[in-house]
Amino acid sequence: MQINSQQKRFVLSLLLSVVIHVLLYTLIDFAHPEKALAQKQPPQVMDVVLLDPEQAAKTKKPPRDAKTIANKSAQGSSQQAKDDTTRVAKAPAVSKNNTKEPTPEPKKPAPSKALAKSEDKRMKTLTKKGSAQDGEVNDQPSKLKNQKVEKSSVPEKVIPLANLMPSSMALSQLSRDFERERRLKQMLSKEADVPINTREAKYAPYAHALVQALEEQWRPGEADYQKYTDSQRRSMMRITIEHNGELGGVEILRPSPVAQINESAVQAIHAAAPFRPLPGSWGLDRVSFYLTFEVVNDRFVFRTM
């Protein structure tokens, strides 16, 4: 088999590339040598002996030649040093001719007694001022307390009663509103307020029968009625009757100063109950009758509101 020229060229180029790569590797290896990793040495184990601090303090004694050791570390001359090290460090001798005697400082004159007394007075005044200032600081809370007491002791302004009461127009408006609300409540709750001497054909027969029932039961108690005026011998009552004729309630609207009139009127109402049932034509659940028990010339009568 004959080798073609192309195969020869391929083999040569392959060999050349291998040689070139080997040379490059050797050059890089010489240029950047790798450092060997340092081997870690195993830790050294040492025996530790614990000493008692009291025994160590007892056993520790200063050396005998402590003075010579101190002299060795010192600089300059020392008469007690017995080594060559400190003797070399002696300072050169100074001639007496060149030295100058230090000039003595002038003595200060002793303070006189007058100055001493003035200083004492000054100190006393300063201490007095300081105590006075402390007293002022301590008195500040007491002053504040006194001011608070004075402020609280100031009388408050009294508002006149006329300013608190509403005007007559406001009162009339309130009364109208109240009456309107009362009528609305009666319409909604099926209630009615009827005077005892009403002239309405709807309520008059029932009111007349109620008066007769009360007249049969009421007997005023014994009292000296001549001592009292006509208005004092009256007791205004409100009687509420339920739909079935039961007594719903008794209320003394304007009591009489004569207790016998009030007590006898309440007893008569309870004695006359139960009353006739309310007529179904009224369409009401309950009715309240207003009447006044009055004694006139030893006679009892019933009046309207």
C-alpha positions as CSV (number, residue, x, y, z in Angstrom):
1,M,0.0,0.0,0.0
2,Q,1.3,3.4,-0.9
3,I,0.8,6.3,1.4
4,N,-0.7,9.3,-0.2
5,S,0.8,12.7,0.1
6,Q,-2.3,14.0,2.0
7,Q,-1.8,11.3,4.7
8,K,1.8,12.2,5.1
9,R,0.9,15.9,5.6
10,F,-1.7,14.9,8.2
11,V,0.7,12.8,10.2
12,L,3.4,15.5,10.2
13,S,1.0,18.2,11.3
14,L,-0.2,15.9,14.1
15,L,3.3,15.3,15.3
16,L,4.2,19.0,15.2
17,S,1.1,19.9,17.2
18,V,2.1,17.3,19.9
19,V,5.6,18.7,20.1
20,I,4.4,22.3,20.4
21,H,2.0,21.4,23.2
22,V,4.7,19.6,25.1
23,L,7.0,22.6,24.8
24,L,4.3,25.0,26.0
25,Y,3.6,22.9,29.0
26,T,7.3,22.8,30.0
27,L,7.6,26.6,29.6
28,I,4.6,27.2,31.8
29,D,5.9,24.8,34.4
30,F,9.2,26.6,34.6
31,A,7.7,30.1,34.6
32,H,5.1,29.3,37.4
33,P,6.4,26.6,39.7
34,E,3.9,25.3,42.1
35,K,4.6,25.8,45.8
36,A,4.3,22.7,48.0
37,L,1.7,22.9,50.6
38,A,3.1,23.3,54.1
39,Q,2.5,20.4,56.2
40,K,0.6,21.1,59.4
41,Q,2.6,20.2,62.5
42,P,0.7,18.4,65.2
43,P,0.0,20.5,68.3
44,Q,2.3,20.1,71.2
45,V,0.8,18.8,74.3
46,M,2.1,20.4,77.5
47,D,1.4,19.4,81.1
48,V,-0.2,22.2,83.1
49,V,0.3,22.2,86.9
50,L,-2.1,24.3,88.9
51,L,-0.6,26.0,91.9
52,D,-2.3,27.2,95.0
53,P,-2.2,31.1,95.1
54,E,-1.6,31.1,98.8
55,Q,1.4,28.7,98.6
56,A,2.8,30.7,95.6
57,A,2.7,33.9,97.6
58,K,4.5,32.2,100.5
59,T,7.2,30.7,98.4
60,K,7.8,33.9,96.4
61,K,10.6,35.8,98.2
62,P,12.7,38.7,97.0
63,P,16.2,37.8,95.9
64,R,19.1,38.7,98.1
65,D,20.8,40.9,95.4
66,A,17.7,42.9,94.6
67,K,19.5,46.2,95.3
68,T,22.3,45.4,92.8
69,I,19.7,44.4,90.1
70,A,17.9,47.8,90.6
71,N,21.2,49.6,90.3
72,K,22.0,47.9,87.1
73,S,18.8,49.1,85.5
74,A,19.3,52.7,86.8
75,Q,21.1,55.4,84.8
76,G,23.6,57.9,86.3
77,S,25.8,57.6,89.3
78,S,24.9,55.7,92.4
79,Q,27.1,55.4,95.5
80,Q,25.6,52.0,96.5
81,A,26.2,50.4,93.0
82,K,29.1,48.0,93.0
83,D,29.2,47.1,89.3
84,D,30.9,48.7,86.2
85,T,27.7,49.3,84.3
86,T,26.4,52.2,86.5
87,R,29.9,53.7,87.0
88,V,30.3,54.3,83.2
89,A,27.0,56.2,83.2
90,K,28.3,58.9,85.5
91,A,27.8,62.4,84.4
92,P,30.8,64.6,83.8
93,A,32.0,66.9,86.5
94,V,30.9,70.5,86.3
95,S,33.3,73.3,87.1
96,K,32.4,75.6,89.9
97,N,33.4,78.7,88.1
98,N,30.8,78.4,85.4
99,T,27.9,77.8,87.8
100,K,25.7,80.7,88.8
101,E,24.0,80.9,92.1
102,P,20.2,80.9,91.8
103,T,18.7,84.3,92.6
104,P,16.6,84.1,95.7
105,E,12.9,84.7,95.1
106,P,11.5,87.8,96.8
107,K,9.5,86.9,99.9
108,K,5.8,87.7,99.8
109,P,4.7,90.0,102.6
110,A,2.5,88.3,105.2
111,P,-1.2,89.3,104.9
112,S,-2.2,91.8,107.4
113,K,-5.0,91.3,110.0
114,A,-7.3,93.8,108.2
115,L,-7.1,91.9,105.0
116,A,-7.8,88.6,106.8
117,K,-10.9,90.1,108.4
118,S,-12.2,91.5,105.1
119,E,-11.8,88.1,103.5
120,D,-13.6,86.4,106.4
121,K,-16.5,88.9,106.0
122,R,-16.6,88.3,102.2
123,M,-16.8,84.5,102.8
124,K,-19.6,85.0,105.3
125,T,-21.6,87.2,102.9
126,L,-21.1,84.6,100.1
127,T,-22.4,81.8,102.4
128,K,-25.4,84.0,103.4
129,K,-26.2,84.7,99.7
130,G,-26.0,81.0,98.9
131,S,-28.3,80.0,101.8
132,A,-30.7,82.7,100.8
133,Q,-30.8,81.4,97.2
134,D,-31.3,77.9,98.5
135,G,-34.2,79.2,100.6
136,E,-35.7,80.9,97.6
137,V,-35.5,77.7,95.6
138,N,-37.1,75.8,98.4
139,D,-39.9,78.4,98.7
140,Q,-40.9,78.2,95.1
141,P,-43.1,75.1,95.5
142,S,-44.8,76.7,98.5
143,K,-45.4,79.8,96.5
144,L,-46.9,77.7,93.7
145,K,-49.2,75.9,96.2
146,N,-50.3,79.3,97.6
147,Q,-51.1,80.5,94.1
148,K,-53.2,77.4,93.5
149,V,-55.0,77.9,96.7
150,E,-55.7,81.5,95.9
151,K,-57.0,80.6,92.4
152,S,-59.3,77.9,93.9
153,S,-60.6,80.3,96.5
154,V,-61.8,82.8,93.9
155,P,-65.6,82.6,94.0
156,E,-67.3,81.4,90.8
157,K,-69.6,83.7,88.9
158,V,-73.2,83.1,89.8
159,I,-75.5,83.0,86.7
160,P,-78.8,84.7,87.4
161,L,-81.9,82.5,87.3
162,A,-83.6,84.6,84.6
163,N,-80.8,83.6,82.2
164,L,-81.4,79.9,82.9
165,M,-85.2,79.9,82.5
166,P,-86.5,79.9,78.9
167,S,-88.6,82.8,77.6
168,S,-92.5,82.8,77.6
169,M,-92.5,82.2,73.8
170,A,-90.3,79.1,74.2
171,L,-92.5,77.8,77.0
172,S,-95.6,78.2,75.0
173,Q,-94.0,76.4,72.1
174,L,-92.9,73.5,74.4
175,S,-96.4,73.2,75.7
176,R,-97.9,73.1,72.2
177,D,-95.4,70.4,71.2
178,F,-96.1,68.4,74.3
179,E,-99.9,68.5,73.6
180,R,-99.3,67.5,70.0
181,E,-97.2,64.5,71.1
182,R,-99.8,63.5,73.7
183,R,-102.6,63.4,71.1
184,L,-100.4,61.4,68.7
185,K,-99.7,58.9,71.4
186,Q,-103.3,58.6,72.2
187,M,-104.2,58.0,68.6
188,L,-101.6,55.3,68.2
189,S,-102.1,53.6,71.6
190,K,-105.9,53.9,71.5
191,E,-106.2,55.9,74.7
192,A,-108.3,59.0,75.5
193,D,-108.4,61.6,78.3
194,V,-111.9,62.6,79.2
195,P,-113.1,65.1,81.8
196,I,-115.8,63.8,84.1
197,N,-118.4,66.4,83.1
198,T,-117.9,66.0,79.4
199,R,-120.8,67.0,77.0
200,E,-119.8,64.7,74.2
201,A,-122.6,62.3,73.4
202,K,-119.9,59.6,73.0
203,Y,-118.5,59.7,76.5
204,A,-121.3,61.5,78.6
205,P,-123.4,58.4,79.5
206,Y,-120.4,56.5,80.8
207,A,-119.0,59.5,82.7
208,H,-122.4,60.0,84.4
209,A,-122.6,56.4,85.5
210,L,-119.0,56.7,86.8
211,V,-120.0,59.7,89.0
212,Q,-122.9,57.8,90.4
213,A,-120.8,54.8,91.3
214,L,-118.3,57.1,93.1
215,E,-121.0,59.0,95.0
216,E,-122.3,55.8,96.4
217,Q,-118.8,54.9,97.8
218,W,-117.2,58.2,98.8
219,R,-117.7,59.4,102.4
220,P,-115.2,62.2,103.4
221,G,-113.5,61.7,106.7
222,E,-114.3,63.8,109.8
223,A,-112.4,67.0,109.9
224,D,-112.9,70.7,110.7
225,Y,-113.3,71.9,107.1
226,Q,-114.2,75.4,108.1
227,K,-110.6,76.1,108.8
228,Y,-109.6,75.5,105.2
229,T,-110.4,77.6,102.1
230,D,-112.4,76.3,99.2
231,S,-109.2,75.5,97.1
232,Q,-107.7,73.6,100.0
233,R,-110.8,71.4,100.3
234,R,-110.2,70.0,96.7
235,S,-108.3,66.9,95.6
236,M,-107.7,66.4,91.9
237,M,-107.6,62.8,90.7
238,R,-106.9,60.8,87.5
239,I,-108.7,57.4,87.1
240,T,-107.6,55.0,84.4
241,I,-110.1,52.3,83.3
242,E,-109.1,49.4,81.1
243,H,-111.2,48.0,78.2
244,N,-112.8,45.3,80.4
245,G,-113.7,47.8,83.2
246,E,-110.8,47.0,85.5
247,L,-109.1,49.8,87.4
248,G,-105.9,50.6,85.6
249,G,-104.5,53.1,88.0
250,V,-105.2,56.0,90.4
251,E,-103.0,59.2,90.5
252,I,-103.4,62.2,92.8
253,L,-102.5,65.2,90.5
254,R,-103.2,68.0,93.0
255,P,-103.6,66.7,96.6
256,S,-105.5,68.5,99.3
257,P,-103.8,69.6,102.5
258,V,-106.7,67.8,104.3
259,A,-105.5,64.2,104.4
260,Q,-109.0,62.8,105.0
261,I,-110.2,64.0,101.6
262,N,-107.3,62.3,99.8
263,E,-107.5,59.0,101.6
264,S,-111.3,58.8,101.4
265,A,-111.3,59.6,97.6
266,V,-108.8,56.7,96.9
267,Q,-110.8,54.3,99.1
268,A,-114.0,55.2,97.2
269,I,-112.4,54.6,93.8
270,H,-111.1,51.2,94.8
271,A,-114.5,50.3,96.4
272,A,-116.4,51.3,93.2
273,A,-114.1,49.2,90.9
274,P,-114.5,47.2,88.7
275,F,-116.5,49.5,86.5
276,R,-118.6,48.9,83.4
277,P,-116.6,47.7,80.4
278,L,-115.7,50.4,77.8
279,P,-118.2,50.5,74.8
280,G,-116.8,48.8,71.7
281,S,-117.8,51.7,69.6
282,W,-115.1,53.8,71.2
283,G,-112.4,51.6,69.8
284,L,-110.1,52.3,72.8
285,D,-108.0,50.1,75.0
286,R,-108.2,52.4,78.1
287,V,-109.7,55.8,79.1
288,S,-108.5,58.2,81.8
289,F,-111.1,60.4,83.5
290,Y,-110.1,63.6,85.3
291,L,-112.2,64.7,88.3
292,T,-111.9,66.7,91.5
293,F,-113.2,65.6,94.9
294,E,-114.4,68.7,96.8
295,V,-116.2,69.3,100.1
296,V,-118.6,72.3,99.9
297,N,-120.6,73.2,103.1
298,D,-120.2,69.7,104.5
299,R,-121.3,68.3,101.1
300,F,-119.1,66.5,98.6
301,V,-119.3,67.3,94.9
302,F,-117.4,66.3,91.8
303,R,-116.0,68.9,89.5
304,T,-114.0,68.9,86.3
305,M,-110.3,69.8,85.9
